Amino acid sequence: MYVCNCNGIRERQVRAAIEAGAARPADVFRAHGCKVQCARCVCEMREMIDQSREALRFAAE
């Protein structure tokens, strides 16, 4: 599924960028060599980043 239609970034690509250390949507775009266009995807990327942080936090407990 596409997260960013403007840049053609798929959900698995966003997750891979997060696993590689992306902490902000800007980091996800940078990892794929592109820039934000319309910004509709930014909220979804933030949610994915937050979910990843929560999962790591619970795993550390």
NORPECOR-V218387 format. One record per helix or strand of 2 or more residues. SS is the DSSP state (H for helix, E for strand). FROM is the first residue (numbers start at 1). TO is the last residue. Records with the same first field share a line. If there is no record, write none. Layout:
SS->FROM-TO + FROM-TO
This chain:
E->2-4 + 9-10
H->11-19 + 25-31 + 42-60
